[in-house]
């Protein structure tokens, strides 16, 4: 297949996993926080829920990958950049709460007592915040017209995917193991699964759709 031909079935893997990442975020927001169904939020009594800010971040990251897929060479990538920087802001604020204002979270600060009973200890974990920043780097690197480190997204995606798999295994064996480590405390099964989907999308993202190639082939940038 040449770069000018339509994407093959394997190329669509990235798009499908990006959509799955966003769907997990939407499920937590609409199926859990909007309806107040704790089972949909936690999936099990001893599991933590995905915090609203985490769910929103996954929705934005999934949308950014999709925009990168369908962009026309300029506007789609710019919108993807905007979504990514929103996630960067959400992650940094949550990290600040975790590191300097414990106990506390962005969600608790915004919603206050309205979600206190449901949130309990559920918040964006430090590991989740760091994972969000890694994910944002991956999107920016994929979209960049001139990426000085084209292998960077691969390294970050492998690290993020393998760590998420470990979190899923730990939850399956003994959920308390995750909360015993301060760095991972508060990370939910849903967040780990969404990260898995996202980083698979990064690893599977077709080279001919990266900004390095797409912008190079964009007629508006020539001459």
Secondary structure by P-SEA (a helix, b strand, c coil): cccccccccccaaaaaaaaaaaaaaaaaaccccccccccccccccccccccaaaaaaaaaaaaaaaaaacccccaaaaaaaaaaaaaaaaaaaaaaaacccccccccccccccccccccccccccaaaaaaaaaaaaaaaaaacccccccaaaaaaaaaaaaaaaaaaaaaaccccccccccccccccaaaaaaaaaaaaaaaaccccccccccccccccccc
